[in-house]
Amino acid sequence: MTMMKSARIHAYGDASVIRYENVPRPRPAHGEVLVRVAATSFNPSEAALRAGLLRTFLPVDLPHTLGWDVAGTVTEVGPGVERFTVGDRVIGRLDGGGAAAEYVRAPVAVLVGAPESIPLANAAALPVAGLTAWQAVFEHGRVAAGQRVLINGAGGGVGGFVTQLAKYAGAQVIATAGARSAEAVRRQGADHVVDYTAVPLGAALGDGQVDTLLNLVPLSPPDAAALARLVRPGGRIVSIATPIEPRPDAGVTALHMVTRNDVAQLTALVELVDAGTVTVDISQSHPLTALPDVHRLSEAGRTRGKIIILPHQH
């Protein structure tokens, strides 16, 4: 039996429950391929999964191998697979996880060809964060040219893609970011960056001054109410974190979204990357053995942008 390294949890808990261990290398079933993982990427929601905070609506069988994002090379093709062959470079979002390992079996239905213009490992940052951004901007936010869009939490991994896609849509982009992230957010196309640690957003913008609010971070009830006041009547609020309720008489549409897998959208994102329209900003890369430390840093609020995890780097 051929073995491989993986990062798994056997129980819910703090970052110390993540184990780096040997497990059997999987074989692809019908409609699947085996991927040699160049990288997975860290998403803060995976820390919530590990802690057990998502178990009611996203249950997993334990032990569970972490890693929703995958970028890698097809090394084996299962029965019934025609779209990919051995040697193809692919990316995808694995709804069942498993990419925090040297190899992972993946359904071809969730994979697309990797971007050609960036390193394969860097492309692991694209599926979860990129799909979240695409759906927030285009499906739910309906961002269009000429709109004034506020992105709250632009310095995170999703925020970089949201900023670029809103700019691509032709919007005027106002972004909140701390000092560590401000320059990166400007590079990604923000027209105006507000340091939320230095000035209240209400004072910086004024009530009713934005067409669309895209919220990417958890909020206290007072902060959520303050943000809601910034949206004009007839505007839209989309949150991927704390639901934000506008005043009943505000005439504002508010949505709380959960990202879904969509290979057509992921393909479109790959095309934008290869066209140079969307950049993939990797803030850090770490070996798989360091995954518990990455979880700890994220939970302490000490990360920015996208972090990739390299299973074959020891």
Beta strands, then each sheet from edge to edge (+ up, - down):
strand 1: 3-9
strand 2: 18-24
strand 3: 32-42
strand 4: 64-65
strand 5: 69-77
strand 6: 89-93
strand 7: 103-107
strand 8: 111-113
strand 9: 148-152
strand 10: 172-176
strand 11: 192-194
strand 12: 210-215
strand 13: 231-239
strand 14: 253-256
strand 15: 282-287
strand 16: 306-310
sheet 1: 2+ 1- 4+
sheet 2: 7+ 3- 5+ 6- 8+
sheet 3: 7+ 3- 16+ 15+
sheet 4: 11+ 10+ 9+ 12+ 13+ 14+
end
